[in-house]
Amino acid sequence: MAAMTPEEVQRRLTTVHCAICKGSSFGLDERFMQADGNWRGICKKCYYTFPVHTDMEFYQRTQPDVPYRLKEISCTACNHRGVSLDFRITMSVREAIYFVTCLGCQKMFPEQSSLEAFE
């Protein structure tokens, strides 16, 4: 997949809620945008920051369980199983979210990650 643009990431972040204030208006802190795809998201309401990871090719190579999990995720629109991973965020130590695209109908949606719970 082609690299995500900051505008695409910001648009898709509006589909989730802030871990602190439950708002859904986010930006990207340009001071922390690194060339390796590690960025920092910021809630525009309470200024909470969280990591945004956009290099999914590297992530999937180093996390062997992720490709298997992606094959099992069902689309929220057409129920097709199997998605592509566009980017991911770690909203809090208890909540990681994958932003995925259905391989069947191309619907984009967020999916709670069960692989990254740090409790």
Summary of the structure (lengths in Angstrom):
residues: 119
radius of gyration: 13.8
end to end distance: 31.4
largest distance: 39.1
contacts: 329
relative contact order: 0.17
helix: 21%
strand: 33%
